[in-house]
Amino acid sequence: MIYLLALIGLVTVAVLLWKAFGPNTRPVLSNRVQGPDDDPDFLWKVDRETRRKKSDEPDTGPADPAG
């Protein structure tokens, strides 16, 4: 029984040491590719273009056939 507890303790210490000093597996955020839906400049340009197109369209209200 004491050997089992010692083994569990040894595995626990090994895991903690691995987490503390092991290789860094997290990706670096500065090298991450940013998609267009996350890019504020892209969203701003799309919004600006959409508003410009809406303002260029003629007002197509309901037609009055009676004149």
Biopython code that builds the backbone (N, CA, C, O; Angstrom):
import numpy as np
from Bio.PDB.StructureBuilder import StructureBuilder

atoms = [
    (1, "MET", "N", (0.831, -1.198, 0.000)),
    (1, "MET", "CA", (0.000, 0.000, 0.000)),
    (1, "MET", "C", (0.877, 1.263, 0.000)),
    (1, "MET", "O", (0.566, 2.240, -0.681)),
    (2, "ILE", "N", (1.937, 1.235, 0.744)),
    (2, "ILE", "CA", (2.817, 2.409, 0.807)),
    (2, "ILE", "C", (3.485, 2.661, -0.546)),
    (2, "ILE", "O", (3.753, 3.805, -0.915)),
    (3, "TYR", "N", (3.750, 1.575, -1.280)),
    (3, "TYR", "CA", (4.355, 1.730, -2.601)),
    (3, "TYR", "C", (3.377, 2.402, -3.572)),
    (3, "TYR", "O", (3.784, 3.197, -4.419)),
    (4, "LEU", "N", (2.110, 2.082, -3.445)),
    (4, "LEU", "CA", (1.097, 2.695, -4.299)),
    (4, "LEU", "C", (0.996, 4.194, -4.026)),
    (4, "LEU", "O", (0.916, 4.989, -4.962)),
    (5, "LEU", "N", (0.999, 4.582, -2.761)),
    (5, "LEU", "CA", (0.953, 5.999, -2.410)),
    (5, "LEU", "C", (2.216, 6.723, -2.883)),
    (5, "LEU", "O", (2.148, 7.860, -3.348)),
    (6, "ALA", "N", (3.359, 6.060, -2.761)),
    (6, "ALA", "CA", (4.608, 6.654, -3.225)),
    (6, "ALA", "C", (4.575, 6.838, -4.744)),
    (6, "ALA", "O", (5.045, 7.855, -5.255)),
    (7, "LEU", "N", (4.028, 5.870, -5.457)),
    (7, "LEU", "CA", (3.918, 5.961, -6.911)),
    (7, "LEU", "C", (2.991, 7.109, -7.324)),
    (7, "LEU", "O", (3.300, 7.860, -8.249)),
    (8, "ILE", "N", (1.872, 7.238, -6.644)),
    (8, "ILE", "CA", (0.939, 8.331, -6.938)),
    (8, "ILE", "C", (1.607, 9.675, -6.655)),
    (8, "ILE", "O", (1.459, 10.616, -7.435)),
    (9, "GLY", "N", (2.332, 9.770, -5.554)),
    (9, "GLY", "CA", (3.047, 11.003, -5.223)),
    (9, "GLY", "C", (4.113, 11.325, -6.251)),
    (9, "GLY", "O", (4.271, 12.485, -6.634)),
    (10, "LEU", "N", (4.844, 10.324, -6.703)),
    (10, "LEU", "CA", (5.891, 10.519, -7.694)),
    (10, "LEU", "C", (5.305, 10.975, -9.033)),
    (10, "LEU", "O", (5.856, 11.859, -9.689)),
    (11, "VAL", "N", (4.205, 10.375, -9.425)),
    (11, "VAL", "CA", (3.553, 10.777, -10.673)),
    (11, "VAL", "C", (3.038, 12.212, -10.557)),
    (11, "VAL", "O", (3.150, 12.987, -11.506)),
    (12, "THR", "N", (2.481, 12.567, -9.415)),
    (12, "THR", "CA", (1.987, 13.920, -9.200)),
    (12, "THR", "C", (3.121, 14.934, -9.297)),
    (12, "THR", "O", (2.980, 15.967, -9.952)),
    (13, "VAL", "N", (4.238, 14.642, -8.651)),
    (13, "VAL", "CA", (5.392, 15.548, -8.702)),
    (13, "VAL", "C", (5.922, 15.647, -10.133)),
    (13, "VAL", "O", (6.289, 16.734, -10.580)),
    (14, "ALA", "N", (5.966, 14.544, -10.841)),
    (14, "ALA", "CA", (6.452, 14.554, -12.215)),
    (14, "ALA", "C", (5.549, 15.407, -13.109)),
    (14, "ALA", "O", (6.042, 16.168, -13.942)),
    (15, "VAL", "N", (4.252, 15.285, -12.944)),
    (15, "VAL", "CA", (3.311, 16.074, -13.752)),
    (15, "VAL", "C", (3.457, 17.556, -13.435)),
    (15, "VAL", "O", (3.463, 18.386, -14.344)),
    (16, "LEU", "N", (3.576, 17.897, -12.157)),
    (16, "LEU", "CA", (3.729, 19.302, -11.789)),
    (16, "LEU", "C", (5.036, 19.884, -12.325)),
    (16, "LEU", "O", (5.061, 21.026, -12.785)),
    (17, "LEU", "N", (6.107, 19.118, -12.270)),
    (17, "LEU", "CA", (7.379, 19.586, -12.811)),
    (17, "LEU", "C", (7.298, 19.739, -14.330)),
    (17, "LEU", "O", (7.861, 20.683, -14.886)),
    (18, "TRP", "N", (6.609, 18.828, -15.000)),
    (18, "TRP", "CA", (6.449, 18.913, -16.449)),
    (18, "TRP", "C", (5.662, 20.173, -16.826)),
    (18, "TRP", "O", (6.012, 20.871, -17.778)),
    (19, "LYS", "N", (4.596, 20.456, -16.068)),
    (19, "LYS", "CA", (3.790, 21.644, -16.347)),
    (19, "LYS", "C", (4.594, 22.919, -16.089)),
    (19, "LYS", "O", (4.443, 23.903, -16.813)),
    (20, "ALA", "N", (5.438, 22.905, -15.071)),
    (20, "ALA", "CA", (6.189, 24.102, -14.709)),
    (20, "ALA", "C", (7.372, 24.341, -15.629)),
    (20, "ALA", "O", (7.628, 25.484, -16.010)),
    (21, "PHE", "N", (8.105, 23.291, -15.999)),
    (21, "PHE", "CA", (9.353, 23.462, -16.730)),
    (21, "PHE", "C", (9.387, 22.768, -18.082)),
    (21, "PHE", "O", (10.417, 22.789, -18.756)),
    (22, "GLY", "N", (8.287, 22.156, -18.492)),
    (22, "GLY", "CA", (8.255, 21.423, -19.757)),
    (22, "GLY", "C", (8.207, 22.359, -20.951)),
    (22, "GLY", "O", (8.210, 23.579, -20.790)),
    (23, "PRO", "N", (8.162, 21.793, -22.148)),
    (23, "PRO", "CA", (8.129, 22.634, -23.355)),
    (23, "PRO", "C", (6.838, 23.445, -23.421)),
    (23, "PRO", "O", (5.778, 23.005, -22.976)),
    (24, "ASN", "N", (6.959, 24.619, -23.978)),
    (24, "ASN", "CA", (5.810, 25.507, -24.118)),
    (24, "ASN", "C", (5.015, 25.082, -25.343)),
    (24, "ASN", "O", (5.498, 25.210, -26.468)),
    (25, "THR", "N", (3.807, 24.579, -25.140)),
    (25, "THR", "CA", (2.992, 24.094, -26.259)),
    (25, "THR", "C", (1.948, 25.105, -26.687)),
    (25, "THR", "O", (1.212, 24.843, -27.638)),
    (26, "ARG", "N", (1.851, 26.260, -26.021)),
    (26, "ARG", "CA", (0.866, 27.269, -26.399)),
    (26, "ARG", "C", (1.374, 28.051, -27.610)),
    (26, "ARG", "O", (2.553, 28.401, -27.670)),
    (27, "PRO", "N", (0.500, 28.326, -28.568)),
    (27, "PRO", "CA", (0.934, 29.116, -29.725)),
    (27, "PRO", "C", (1.142, 30.578, -29.312)),
    (27, "PRO", "O", (0.470, 31.085, -28.415)),
    (28, "VAL", "N", (2.061, 31.223, -29.968)),
    (28, "VAL", "CA", (2.317, 32.633, -29.715)),
    (28, "VAL", "C", (1.211, 33.437, -30.380)),
    (28, "VAL", "O", (0.946, 33.262, -31.570)),
    (29, "LEU", "N", (0.563, 34.316, -29.625)),
    (29, "LEU", "CA", (-0.590, 35.041, -30.140)),
    (29, "LEU", "C", (-0.215, 36.091, -31.172)),
    (29, "LEU", "O", (-1.038, 36.434, -32.020)),
    (30, "SER", "N", (0.997, 36.606, -31.122)),
    (30, "SER", "CA", (1.367, 37.653, -32.069)),
    (30, "SER", "C", (1.524, 37.100, -33.486)),
    (30, "SER", "O", (1.396, 37.859, -34.447)),
    (31, "ASN", "N", (1.795, 35.822, -33.644)),
    (31, "ASN", "CA", (1.952, 35.214, -34.958)),
    (31, "ASN", "C", (0.646, 34.633, -35.493)),
    (31, "ASN", "O", (0.629, 34.015, -36.558)),
    (32, "ARG", "N", (-0.428, 34.827, -34.769)),
    (32, "ARG", "CA", (-1.711, 34.262, -35.161)),
    (32, "ARG", "C", (-2.279, 35.008, -36.363)),
    (32, "ARG", "O", (-2.231, 36.236, -36.422)),
    (33, "VAL", "N", (-2.809, 34.265, -37.306)),
    (33, "VAL", "CA", (-3.435, 34.865, -38.482)),
    (33, "VAL", "C", (-4.834, 35.306, -38.078)),
    (33, "VAL", "O", (-5.588, 34.546, -37.472)),
    (34, "GLN", "N", (-5.169, 36.543, -38.421)),
    (34, "GLN", "CA", (-6.460, 37.089, -38.049)),
    (34, "GLN", "C", (-7.385, 37.039, -39.252)),
    (34, "GLN", "O", (-7.069, 37.567, -40.318)),
    (35, "GLY", "N", (-8.523, 36.402, -39.068)),
    (35, "GLY", "CA", (-9.487, 36.296, -40.147)),
    (35, "GLY", "C", (-10.179, 37.627, -40.400)),
    (35, "GLY", "O", (-10.165, 38.500, -39.532)),
    (36, "PRO", "N", (-10.782, 37.797, -41.570)),
    (36, "PRO", "CA", (-11.404, 39.083, -41.893)),
    (36, "PRO", "C", (-12.567, 39.435, -40.976)),
    (36, "PRO", "O", (-12.833, 40.615, -40.751)),
    (37, "ASP", "N", (-13.261, 38.442, -40.446)),
    (37, "ASP", "CA", (-14.383, 38.751, -39.566)),
    (37, "ASP", "C", (-13.925, 39.191, -38.183)),
    (37, "ASP", "O", (-14.748, 39.644, -37.388)),
    (38, "ASP", "N", (-12.635, 39.073, -37.870)),
    (38, "ASP", "CA", (-12.089, 39.537, -36.602)),
    (38, "ASP", "C", (-11.307, 40.830, -36.756)),
    (38, "ASP", "O", (-10.878, 41.413, -35.760)),
    (39, "ASP", "N", (-11.114, 41.287, -37.985)),
    (39, "ASP", "CA", (-10.285, 42.450, -38.254)),
    (39, "ASP", "C", (-11.145, 43.712, -38.219)),
    (39, "ASP", "O", (-12.024, 43.868, -39.068)),
    (40, "PRO", "N", (-10.921, 44.617, -37.267)),
    (40, "PRO", "CA", (-11.765, 45.815, -37.168)),
    (40, "PRO", "C", (-11.658, 46.720, -38.395)),
    (40, "PRO", "O", (-12.644, 47.349, -38.778)),
    (41, "ASP", "N", (-10.480, 46.797, -39.016)),
    (41, "ASP", "CA", (-10.335, 47.626, -40.210)),
    (41, "ASP", "C", (-11.181, 47.086, -41.360)),
    (41, "ASP", "O", (-11.824, 47.845, -42.085)),
    (42, "PHE", "N", (-11.172, 45.772, -41.513)),
    (42, "PHE", "CA", (-11.972, 45.148, -42.572)),
    (42, "PHE", "C", (-13.459, 45.403, -42.328)),
    (42, "PHE", "O", (-14.187, 45.752, -43.257)),
    (43, "LEU", "N", (-13.909, 45.233, -41.096)),
    (43, "LEU", "CA", (-15.318, 45.452, -40.785)),
    (43, "LEU", "C", (-15.710, 46.908, -41.006)),
    (43, "LEU", "O", (-16.816, 47.192, -41.466)),
    (44, "TRP", "N", (-14.811, 47.824, -40.682)),
    (44, "TRP", "CA", (-15.090, 49.242, -40.889)),
    (44, "TRP", "C", (-15.236, 49.542, -42.375)),
    (44, "TRP", "O", (-16.141, 50.271, -42.781)),
    (45, "LYS", "N", (-14.342, 48.978, -43.187)),
    (45, "LYS", "CA", (-14.400, 49.203, -44.635)),
    (45, "LYS", "C", (-15.678, 48.621, -45.230)),
    (45, "LYS", "O", (-16.299, 49.239, -46.095)),
    (46, "VAL", "N", (-16.072, 47.436, -44.773)),
    (46, "VAL", "CA", (-17.306, 46.819, -45.275)),
    (46, "VAL", "C", (-18.505, 47.674, -44.896)),
    (46, "VAL", "O", (-19.397, 47.891, -45.716)),
    (47, "ASP", "N", (-18.534, 48.163, -43.655)),
    (47, "ASP", "CA", (-19.640, 49.000, -43.207)),
    (47, "ASP", "C", (-19.700, 50.302, -44.003)),
    (47, "ASP", "O", (-20.780, 50.744, -44.394)),
    (48, "ARG", "N", (-18.543, 50.914, -44.244)),
    (48, "ARG", "CA", (-18.480, 52.153, -45.010)),
    (48, "ARG", "C", (-18.976, 51.928, -46.437)),
    (48, "ARG", "O", (-19.727, 52.738, -46.979)),
    (49, "GLU", "N", (-18.546, 50.820, -47.037)),
    (49, "GLU", "CA", (-18.971, 50.521, -48.405)),
    (49, "GLU", "C", (-20.472, 50.254, -48.475)),
    (49, "GLU", "O", (-21.137, 50.680, -49.419)),
    (50, "THR", "N", (-21.001, 49.554, -47.485)),
    (50, "THR", "CA", (-22.435, 49.264, -47.451)),
    (50, "THR", "C", (-23.240, 50.547, -47.318)),
    (50, "THR", "O", (-24.253, 50.716, -47.996)),
    (51, "ARG", "N", (-22.799, 51.455, -46.448)),
    (51, "ARG", "CA", (-23.519, 52.723, -46.294)),
    (51, "ARG", "C", (-23.432, 53.568, -47.562)),
    (51, "ARG", "O", (-24.399, 54.232, -47.935)),
    (52, "ARG", "N", (-22.270, 53.543, -48.226)),
    (52, "ARG", "CA", (-22.104, 54.310, -49.460)),
    (52, "ARG", "C", (-23.032, 53.773, -50.546)),
    (52, "ARG", "O", (-23.643, 54.546, -51.284)),
    (53, "LYS", "N", (-23.136, 52.446, -50.643)),
    (53, "LYS", "CA", (-24.023, 51.851, -51.658)),
    (53, "LYS", "C", (-25.480, 52.181, -51.369)),
    (53, "LYS", "O", (-26.258, 52.427, -52.290)),
    (54, "LYS", "N", (-25.854, 52.189, -50.081)),
    (54, "LYS", "CA", (-27.238, 52.513, -49.737)),
    (54, "LYS", "C", (-27.555, 53.963, -50.073)),
    (54, "LYS", "O", (-28.663, 54.266, -50.517)),
    (55, "SER", "N", (-26.606, 54.855, -49.869)),
    (55, "SER", "CA", (-26.867, 56.266, -50.159)),
    (55, "SER", "C", (-26.874, 56.531, -51.658)),
    (55, "SER", "O", (-27.498, 57.496, -52.101)),
    (56, "ASP", "N", (-26.199, 55.703, -52.452)),
    (56, "ASP", "CA", (-26.188, 55.862, -53.908)),
    (56, "ASP", "C", (-27.460, 55.341, -54.567)),
    (56, "ASP", "O", (-27.791, 55.756, -55.678)),
    (57, "GLU", "N", (-28.182, 54.436, -53.898)),
    (57, "GLU", "CA", (-29.383, 53.864, -54.481)),
    (57, "GLU", "C", (-30.498, 54.893, -54.500)),
    (57, "GLU", "O", (-30.660, 55.634, -53.530)),
    (58, "PRO", "N", (-31.274, 54.962, -55.579)),
    (58, "PRO", "CA", (-32.428, 55.864, -55.588)),
    (58, "PRO", "C", (-33.500, 55.352, -54.643)),
    (58, "PRO", "O", (-33.584, 54.155, -54.369)),
    (59, "ASP", "N", (-34.310, 56.262, -54.152)),
    (59, "ASP", "CA", (-35.380, 55.878, -53.230)),
    (59, "ASP", "C", (-36.458, 55.152, -54.026)),
    (59, "ASP", "O", (-37.151, 55.763, -54.839)),
    (60, "THR", "N", (-36.598, 53.860, -53.793)),
    (60, "THR", "CA", (-37.587, 53.066, -54.521)),
    (60, "THR", "C", (-38.755, 52.790, -53.595)),
    (60, "THR", "O", (-38.910, 51.686, -53.073)),
    (61, "GLY", "N", (-39.560, 53.798, -53.404)),
    (61, "GLY", "CA", (-40.741, 53.647, -52.570)),
    (61, "GLY", "C", (-41.850, 52.964, -53.358)),
    (61, "GLY", "O", (-41.654, 52.566, -54.506)),
    (62, "PRO", "N", (-42.999, 52.834, -52.741)),
    (62, "PRO", "CA", (-44.120, 52.205, -53.454)),
    (62, "PRO", "C", (-44.571, 53.075, -54.616)),
    (62, "PRO", "O", (-44.760, 54.283, -54.467)),
    (63, "ALA", "N", (-44.738, 52.463, -55.745)),
    (63, "ALA", "CA", (-45.131, 53.199, -56.961)),
    (63, "ALA", "C", (-46.617, 53.540, -56.886)),
    (63, "ALA", "O", (-47.435, 52.743, -56.426)),
    (64, "ASP", "N", (-46.937, 54.722, -57.343)),
    (64, "ASP", "CA", (-48.333, 55.165, -57.365)),
    (64, "ASP", "C", (-48.828, 55.062, -58.806)),
    (64, "ASP", "O", (-48.522, 55.927, -59.627)),
    (65, "PRO", "N", (-49.588, 54.016, -59.119)),
    (65, "PRO", "CA", (-50.023, 53.829, -60.498)),
    (65, "PRO", "C", (-51.026, 54.921, -60.940)),
    (65, "PRO", "O", (-51.165, 55.187, -62.134)),
    (66, "ALA", "N", (-51.704, 55.534, -59.993)),
    (66, "ALA", "CA", (-52.693, 56.546, -60.358)),
    (66, "ALA", "C", (-52.028, 57.847, -60.768)),
    (66, "ALA", "O", (-52.631, 58.662, -61.466)),
    (67, "GLY", "N", (-50.796, 58.044, -60.342)),
    (67, "GLY", "CA", (-50.047, 59.185, -60.815)),
    (67, "GLY", "C", (-50.099, 60.312, -59.906)),
    (67, "GLY", "O", (-49.505, 61.355, -60.180)),
]
sb = StructureBuilder()
sb.init_structure("model")
sb.init_model(0)
sb.init_chain("A")
sb.init_seg("    ")
for serial, (resi, resn, name, xyz) in enumerate(atoms, 1):
    if name == "N":
        sb.init_residue(resn, " ", resi, " ")
    sb.init_atom(name, np.array(xyz, "f"), 0.0, 1.0, " ", f" {name:<3s}", serial, name[0])
structure = sb.get_structure()
